[in-house]
Amino acid sequence: MPYRRFCYPPGSMSTRAAIIGTAGHIDHGKTQLIRALTGVDTDRLKEEKKRGISIELGFASLTLPSGTRCGVVDVPGHERFIRNMLAGAGGIDLILLVIAADEGVMPQTREHLDIIQLLGVHQGVVALTKVDLVDPEWLELAHSDVEDYLAKTSLAGAKIVPVSSFTGQGMDDLRAEIDRVLAGLEVRKRGRFTRLPVDRVFTMEGFGTVVTGTLWGGPLRVGDPVGLQPRGIETRIKALEVHKASVEEATPGQRVAVCLHNVPRERASRGDWLVKGDALDPVVKLDVRFEAIQELRRPVQNRMRIRFYLGASEVMGRILLLESDELNAGESCLAQIQLEAPALAERGDRFVVRSFSPMHTLGGGRVIDVSESRRRRYRAEDLDALRMAEEGTQEDRVHDVIKTRGGQGLALSELTQQLGQPPDEIQSAVDQLVDEGRLLRVGRTRLVAEEPFAEVGRALEEAILEHEKQYRLRFGPQKSELKSRLKKAAHPETVEAWIRLEIEAGRLFASGDRVRRSGPDLKLTPPMKELRAKMLTELEDAGYSGPTQRSFLFPYQSDKLAPEMLTLLLSSGDAVRLPSEILVHGRYARDLKERLQGYFASHSDMAVADLKEILGVSRKQGVPLLEYADQQQWTQRNGDVRVAGRLLNASASSDEEGDPSGDESDDASGDASGRGPGGAPDHSAG
């Protein structure tokens, strides 16, 4: 079976409390056998007692000769109640297969054992019941028939113990054999996360709603905050009970009753999951290795409607066969289960699939991915990814999942959901991959694979050079422009990380928020220098009565460089844009700040008329100047007057660098951040 190669990592095996589960055909004496072994009648319902058959799951505890105490789950044998049987079978460690000596192997014997094998239970004991009803010759024949049947199953070689629940014959031998098998049984953990599949819900007077199940991962403690998924209900544990005794803590493998705080009975049901933490999210798509049973009645068809069983839940859905159009008996393939309602699963979970109608078992397997990625049939990329998820090393799986996300990468917390494994299991693989250079950390927690990171770098380099070619008088594109341009291909943190690494390596140059590839300086040709000088002269001659941007550029309509030159002047602070799109020379903005500092040294407030008198401007010119001063926080409006702003007396060292308007150098890099002096936004011309 290919899916058996897929296993939990070293250290996931442990000895812990074990659950014994019955299996077998209706009326073969499962419930009577449990009563004889434990003294507990697991048939609780009036209808069960009236009809003499088990309808619901029954529970008991068994103390073995060694003193080991186990939980026992008694499942219904009737074909109509396979759903109930599956709800209890998910937590079984050792199977007690019950076969009546007077009837032998029957249809539900076979289906139950098919299900048990699909769920990964390969250890058990066979109880050959009702031996008091047959003679020795018949008993020998029945024993031989059962041996022949078991030889083709996972219970090949299991000991067959003849017993009678009516006379007590063989009961001590059966207890001893169960004890012996359990002593050598290395119980496999059923999960890495704290989860309890809810198989029963009831109300206990004076306590409230109680849910029960076999704890797959743990522990659970009184007072723990927990949730009911996929309902999304948050609550906490009021009390815990194991084997009808109150405990402060329950451990994996135990049958546990959990009393929940403030959860109405109608808001919980069989099939829910009691979970601790939020590392797992409910999903509606599961990638799996699916195997059809050996005695399949008809081939499993692609897109066939199914019943999906995991834990104690039953969810309708469809099975998408990714490698074939149909699956025959004993065959396996990669598939995607597409559910009609959310389910909670982690990597490695075993499941069973039955046909929608009429109901019979089709097969089952293991969950290999819970990322909810959309899969396409026969698509090599998807099949390779799933084979890696199924058979690859931990490092390879982590790398592959992150690589498929390209430049967007994944946060470490997202890997938990994608891989269906806890963070502590993933962290060591991440650290190794980072050390090897196969993964890069970007931002605080985001991870990107080496190959897509390089692809993002090539795209960024192309975008930067293209911008430089198109806008020859700009230092380069803003980081925000680059992030917006590549938003589908790369996460902003990936873009930021590449820019930082390139700057550190001396291959990229920054000025404010802009970056440049060609060199640290923006070089002006003689015609460009001439245009720059002409524009600055016009602005200087205009004084505080500057033109609007539109009127300033009007004479330069035929010059394609004019809008870009104005952008350069604005970004370097050589020109300043006031409110109402009025342009002034940069030195007048610096002069304005000095005049305001001098005025407020001896005055508490300023009106528009005061500014008119200081600068010799009209009201029409004075209002935009004061509004600009407000933007720079040199002044603050208070009704009809201004008071000194928070930044008025801030260091003006940048103002003392001199007026660059007469600079004849080819270096025109300036402050190309796209903001004017004091941080005014640059609404770039053109």
N, C-alpha and C positions, 0 to 999 in steps of 0.2 A: 504493500500500500504506500504510494508516494508520500502521502501526507504524514506518515509516521516518522519521516526523517525530520520533520519540523518539531522541535522540542524546546522546552524552556532552558535557559542558560544554567551552567553549573551553579550549585548552591540553592536551586529552587526545590530540591527534594528534601523532605524532612519527615521524621516520624511525628505523628500528631494524632489527635482523636480521629477515629475512623467511623464511617457510616456503613452499615450493612443494609443492603436492599434486597427485597425479594423480587422474583420474576417467575412467570409461569402461566400456564393456561388456566382459565376459569375452572373453579371447582376441583383444583388439584391439591387444595388444603393449605394454601399459604397462610391464611389468617389463623387457622387452627394450629399450625406449626409454630407460629410466633407466640400464640397463647401458651402452648406447651413449653416453649423455651423461656419465656419471660414472665408468664403469669398475667399478661396484659391482653385484653380483648381490644384489638385495634379497630373493630367496627363500632363507630360511635353513633351512626345515624339510625333512626327508627326503621327507615326503608331498608337499610343494609341487614338489620336483624330480621326484618319481616321476610325479605326475599332470599336471605342466606347467601348473598354475594357482596363482595366489597365494591363500593362505588367510588368512595373518596380515599385519599391517602390516609394511612394509619401510622401511628408513631409509638415506639416503645423504647426501652433501654434494656440492654443485656449485659449482665456481669458474667465474665468468662472464668474458667478455673484459675487462670493466672492472676485474677483480680482486675484485669482490664475491663473498663466499662465502655460500651459502644452504644451508639444510637442505631435504631433499627427503623427502616422505612418499609411499610407494607404497601404494595401497589395493587390496584385493581387488575384482575386478569381478563375481564371481558373486553372484547374488541371495541365495544362502544365507548370504553373508558380509557383508551390508550392515551388520550390527552391528559387525563389525570395521572396516569402512570408516568408520563414524560415529565410532569411537573415535579415529581419526586426523584426521578432517576438521575437528574443532573448532578446530585451531590453524593452519589454512591461510590464507595471505594472498593468494596468487596461484594460480589453478587452471591446470593443464596438462591440458586436455581431450583425451583420446586417442580418435580415431575411425578405424577401419580403412577404407581406401579401397575395399576389395573388398566391404564389408558396409554401410557408412554408419551412420546413426543407428539404434541398437537400444534395446530396453527399458531396459537398465541405464544406457545413455547418458543417457536422459531422467531416470531416477530419481536418478542421481548428480548431475546438474545441478540438479534440483529441490532436493536436499539442500544443495548448495553455495550456491544462491541463498537458501535459508532461513537459512543460517548467515552471510549477509551478505557473501559473497565475490563481488564484481562485476567483478573484473579478471582477465584470463587470456589464455592463448595456446592455440590449437587446433593439435594435431599430427595431420595426416592421414597415418596410418602405412600401411605395406605398399604403397607406391606402386610398388614393383618388381614387384608381382603383377598390375598392371592396365595397360591400354594408355592412351595419352593421351586418347582420347575418353571412356573410362570415368572417368578421373581428373577430367576437366573436369565431367562430370555429377555425380560424387560431391562435388566442390568446391561446385557450385551448390546441391545438396541440403542440404549442411551450412550454407551461408550462409542459406538459407531458414529452416532450423530455428532457427539462432542469432538471427535477426531478432526472434523473439518472446521472447527470454530476456535476462538481464542481460549476456550476452556478445555482444550485438548489436554488430557492427563489429569484433570481435576478429579479429586476423590469423590466417589459416589457412595453416600452413606444411606443404607436402608433404615427408615424410621416409621414409627406409627405414633401419631399425635393422640390416638385413642388409648393405646396400651402403655405408651411411654418408651417403647422399644427403640433403641438406638439414639436416644436424646443425649446421653452422656458422650457417646462417640461423636455426635454432631457438634456439640459444644467444644470438645477437645480438638476436632479438626479445624473448626473456625478459629480457635485460639492459635493453633499451629500455623495456619496460613497468615493470620494477622501478624504474628511475631516476625515473620520474614518479609512482610509487605512494606515496601518503601512507598509511603503515600505521597502522591504527586500533588503539589499545590495546584489549585484550580484558578489561581489568579494572583496578580501582584497588587491589585488595588483592594481596598476594604469594601467588600460587596457581599450582600446577602440576598439571594433570590427568594422572594416572598412566595411561599406555597400555601399559606393559610392565613386568614385574617379573622379575628373575632373580638368581641368586646368583653372585658372582664369587669364585673361590677366593682366600683370603687377605685378602679385603676384607669380604665379607658381602653383605647384601641391597642390590640396586641397583634403583632405580625410574627410569623415563625418561618424558619428556613434553615438550611445548612450553611454555615458561614464559610464562604469560599476564600476570603482573604480578610485579614484583621490586624489587630484585635478590635473589639468593640468594648467600650467602657461606659458605665453609668455616667450620665452627664454629657457625653459626647454630642456635639452638634452633628446631625445626619440629615440626609435628604431622601425623599422617595422619587425615584426616576422611573420612567420618563415624565412623570407628572410635574416635576419641578417644585415639590413641596419641601419646605425647610422646617425642621423640627429638632428635637433632642431626645435622648434616651432617658426615660424615667426609671426603668428597672430592667434587669436581665434575669433570665432563668434558663438553666441548663439541667436536663434530667429532673425537672420539677423542683429544683433547688435554686434559691436566689443566689446570684453571684455578682461581683463587682466588675468582672471582666470575662468576656467570652473569646475563645481562640479559634483559629481556623479548623474546620473539620467537625466542629460541634453542632448538634442540633440546638438552636437558640430560639427562645421566645423573647421578643423585644417589646416592651411597653413604651408607646410613643406619647410625647407631650402634645396635647391640643391638636390631635388629628382625628376628625370625625370618621367613624367606621366606613361610611360610604365613599370616602376619599382615598381608600387603600383597597387593593385587591390582589389576588394571585396574579403573578406575572410582573408585578412591580419589583424594583430593586432598591434595597436599602443601602445607601452608599455614604461614605465619609470622605469629604473633600470634593473638589470640583474638577479633578483632572480628566475625568471621562465625561463626554457629552453624548447624549442619545443620537443615533444616526439612523438613516433609512437606506443606506447602501453599505454592503459588506462584501469585500473581496475574499474568496474562500477557495480552498481545495475541496472539491465535492467528489464523493465516491458513491456510486450506485451499489445497492446491496446485491448479493449473489443470486437471490431468488426473486429478482425484479420481474413483475408481471408484464409490464410494457416499457419500452424505452422512455427515458426522460427526454422530453422535447425542449428545444430552446424556447424561451419566453413562456414556459408552462406555468400556470398558476399553482401556487403551492401553499402549504402551511409550514411555517418556520418555527422551530422549537429551540430555545436557548434558555438555560436556567429553568425557571418555572413559567416562562412566557410562551404564548402562542401568538404569532403575528402572520397575517396573510401577506402574500407578495408574489413575485415572479422570479424565476431563476434564468439568468442570462448565461448561456454556455459560451465561453470565450474561445474555445478551441475546436468545437464540433457542433453539428446541427442536432445531434441526439446522442444519448449515452445509454449503452446497453449494460446488462448485468455485470457487476464486478469491475466496470471501467471507471476511470476517474479523469477529471480535467479541472482546469482553472475556471472559475465562474464568479459571477457577481449576483448576490442576492439583493433584489430591489424590493423593499418593504413598503407596505401601505400605511404603516404607523411606526414611530421611532422605537428603536431597541437599544439596549445598553450592551456593549461588547468590548472586549479587549483582544489583542493579538493572542492566539493560542486557544481561545475558547472553542469547545466542541459543541456541535449542533446536530439536530436531526431534521430532515425534511420529509413531509408526507404529502401525498396528492391532495388537491383541494376537495374533489368529490368524484367518485366515492373515495373514502379515506383509506389509504394504505401506505406503508413506509416505502419511500423511494431511495433514501440514502442519507448521507450526512458527511461530516468532515470537520475541518478546522478553519477558524477565522485567521486570515493572514494579513489583512490590512483593514483599518477602519477609517481611512482618510476621506471617504465619500467621493473619491475621484470618479469622474465619468469614464467608464471603460468602453472600448469599441472592440467588437468581435474580430478576431484574427489580426488585430493590429499589433505588429511586432514590438513597438515601443511599450505598449501596455503589458503584453505578455512577458517581456524581459523584465519590466519593473516588478511584476508579481512573482516571477521566479526568484528574483533577487530578494524580495520580501520574504519568500518562503524558505530559501536555502542559503542565502548569503550570510556572511559574518555580521556581527553587530555593527562593526565599523562600516562595512559595505552597505548595510541597510540604511544607516543614518546618512551616509554620503549620498546614496541614491535618492532618498526622499528629499533632501535639501536641494540636490542638483535639479530635480524635476521642477522646482519652484523658480528656477532661473535667477534673474537679478533681483526678484522680490525677496528671495531667501525665506527663512523661517525663524521665528523666535523660539528659544529653547522650550518655553512652555507649550508652544504649538506642537513640538515634536512628540510630546507625551500623547496627545490625541492622535497624531498621524501614525505613530508606531504602536499605539496601544500598550505602552510600557511606561513605568514611572520615571521621573527625572533622574533619580540616583543611578538607574541602570543605564541611562543614555549618556550621562555626564562624562564617564571615563572614555567612551568612544569618541565623544566630541573633542575632548582634550587631546586625544591621540591624533585625530584628524587635523586639528589646528596645528599641532606640533609638526606634522608631516607636510603642512602647507596645502592640504586638500580642501580644507575649509578655512574661511576667514571670518573673524568676528567684526561686524560692523555695528555701530551704535553700541548700546549697552548690552543687549542680549541677542541681537539678530545674527544669524549665521548664513553665509553665502558660499556656495561651492566655488572652487578656483576657476573652473572653465567659464561659467556664466559671468563671474566677476570680470574676467578678462574681456568677454564679449561686451559687457557694459562699458568697460574702459575704451574699447575701440569705437563704440557708438558715441561716447562723450567726446573723444578726441576729434572725431569727424564733425560733430556739431560745433565744437569750439572753433575749428579751423574754417568751417563754412561761415560762421558768424563773423570772424575776422575778415574774411574775403568780402562779405556782403556789406559790412559796416566798417570801413577802413579807418574811420576816425573815432571808433569806440575802443576802449581798452580790451573789451571782450564781453561775452555774455554774462549775465548775472546767474548765480547758482540757482536761484528760483526758476529762471527760464529753463535751465538744463533739467531740473527735476520735473518740471511740468512737461517738457518735451518727451522725457523717457518714463513718464509715470506708469505706463502699462508694462514696460520692460524691466524697470528697476525701482526698488524701494528708495525713498529719499535718503535713508541712512546708507544705502549702498553707494549712491552718487556722492554723498558727503565723504565717505571713507575713501573712495577712489581719488577725489580731488585732494584730500589731505595727504595721501601717500605720494601722489605725483608732485605736490608742492615740496614735501620733505625730500624727494629725490632730485629736485632741481629741474624737473621737466615741465613744470607748470608754474605760472606766476600769478600772484593775486594783487589786486588793488581794491580794498574795501570788499564788496560782495561780488566783484567781477573777477574772472579768471582769463588768462591769456596763455597761448601755447607758443607763439612765435618768438617771444622774448620779453624781458622785464619792462621795456620801454616802448611807447608808441612813437614812431619816427615820422616826422612831417617832411613832405617834399617841398621844394621852393614854392610851387603854386599854393600849397596848403598853408604855408607860413604867411604868404602874402594875404590870403583870404582871412586868416585868423587876425592878423594885424589890422586889416581894414574893418572888420566887425568890431573889434575892441575899440578902435578909434571912434567909430560912430556912437557906440554906447557911452564912451567917456565924454564925448562932445554933448550928448543929450543930457548929462547930469542926472539929477533926480527925476527929471521929466522924461523918463524913458519911454520908448515906443511899446506898443503891444507886440506880441510875438508875430502875429499875422502881418502887421504893417512893416515890421523889421525885415521879414523874409521876402516881402513882395518884390523888391528890386532884384532878388537873387533867384527868381523863378527858373531861370535857365541853367542854373548851377546846381547839379545834383549833390554836390558836396556841402552846400550851404546848411541844410537841416542837420547834417551830421556834425558839422563844425560847431553849430550852436549847441548841440548836445554835449560836445566835448567841452565847450566853454562853461556850460552849466555844471557839468560833473566835476570840473577842476576848481570851481569857485571863481573863475575869471568873470563870469556873468551870473546874475541872480534873477530868478523869476519871482516877482511879487504877485499877490492876489490880483485877479482880473487880467492875468497873462501879461503883466507889464514887466519889461526887461530893463535892468540897470546894470551898470558896470560893477564888478565885484568890489572895487575899492569904495564905492558909495555905500555898500552894505556894511563894510567894516567901519566906515566913517559914521554911519548911523548909530552903530553900537557905542562908539566912543562919545558921540554927542549925548546919547541917552545916559551914559555913565556920568558924564559931567553934570547933566541937568539934575539927575536924581541925587547927586551928592548934596544938593542944597534945597531940593523940593520934594514934597511928599507925593504929589500926583501931577499928571500932565493931561491937558486937553488938546484937541486937534489944533486949536489956535496957537498953543504954545509951540507945537512942532513947526507950524507955519512960520512962526517968528524966528525960530532957531535956524531952520534950513532955508528960509526964503522961498517956500513953495506954496502953491495954492492948496485949498482944501481937497480938490480932486486928486492932487498928487500926494497929499499928506495922509489921507485915509488908507490907501494900499500900503504905505510905508509902515504905519502903525499896526496894521493887520499882520504884516510880515514880522514885525517885532513881537507881536503876540505869539505867532507860530514858533519863533525861536526861543520863547519864554524869557525874552529880554524885558518885556512888559506884560502886564496882566490887566485885562479890562475890568473895571469896577464901575458899572453904570455908564456915565458919559465921559469918564476920565480913565487914565491908565495909572497904575502904580508899578513900582519896580518889580520885574519878574525874577524868577528863581535863578536864572542863568545869566543875569545881566553882568554880574561881577565875576563870572567864571573866567578862568585863565584865557587870555587872548593871545597866547604865544603864537598860534597859527596865523594871527593877523599881522604879526611882526616879521613874517618871512619875506615881505616885500610884495610889490605889485608885479605879477608876471606878465603884464600886458605888453611890455617892451622886450621880453625875453626872445632872443633870436636863436635859441638852442633848438636842435631837432627833437629833444626829449619833451614830449607833450603828454606824459602819462598822467600827471596830476593825480587827483582823487577821482578815480573812475568808478566809484561805488554807485553812481547813479543818484547821489543826493547832493544838494547844494550845501553851502556853508551852514554850519549849525545843525545839519541833518534835514534840511528842507527837501521834500520829495522832488525827484527829477522826473517830470512828465516829458519824456524825450520827444523832441521835435521829429516830425516824419514818422 
